[in-house]
Amino acid sequence: MKVGVDGVLIGAWADVSGAKRILDIGAGTGLIALMMAQRNPDAQIDALEIEPEAFQEAVFNADQSPWNARIQIELCSFQEFTEKSDLKYDLIVSNPPYFTNGHKAPLENRATARHSDSLPLSVLISGALGLLSETGKIALVLPIESLPELMKLVVLNNLFISRICHIKPNPQKPVFRILAELTKSECIFQEETLMIEFGTHHDYTPEYKELTKDFYLKF
């Protein structure tokens, strides 16, 4: 699993301020967990990964990092974790699987990472709610097509959307991702749009560079 823009976006955008314990659901190879540790020097980061090879890579990457003492990665499904854990988290972050139709990836591990039948959005949000502290936040990156479902699930779970960022790849293409922050308490709603590139490939916008500059050597 390569480093993708989705993971970088949510890892850079999620509000880590004041968080003492952070949960990364679907750690992959550890990218978001590492970003959480880099951005918040006081937080303990727990990460879950269901695919054994990705889990092994995540453990290796965390162990090699300066933040290895604060990152704990567990090989289990989110559903298993919610059944056994009594911890409460100040921030729960996820780049969840989101393909709900079409052909699955030919390799089983990529199919698990990409298809939502392993972790439906409804299960993710209801489970995260049970693990959330009273002032905690849930931060997700989702395809724009998931927005109607997200809005319904927010209402069903008595949650509120505090922030949404609409992601455009470039001026010629429509919004294709959203970054969403959910809370338990009603709050002022903030909405913004971020464009990644100008017309030319790798010609990144100043806004994208500013958001992600701490994680790209080329910026």
Buried (B, 14 or more C-beta within 10 A) or exposed (E): BEEEBBBBBBBBBBBBEEBEBBBBBBBBBBBBBBBBBBBBEEBBBBBBBBBEEBBBBBBEBBEEBEBBEBBBBBBBBBEEBBEEBEEBBBBBBBBBBBBBEEEEEEEEBBBBBBBBEBBBBBBBBBBBBEBBBEEBBBBBBBBBEBBEBBEEBBEEBEBBBBBBBBBBBBEEEEBBBBBBBBBBEEEEEEEEEBBBBBEEEEEBBEEBEEBBEEBEEEE
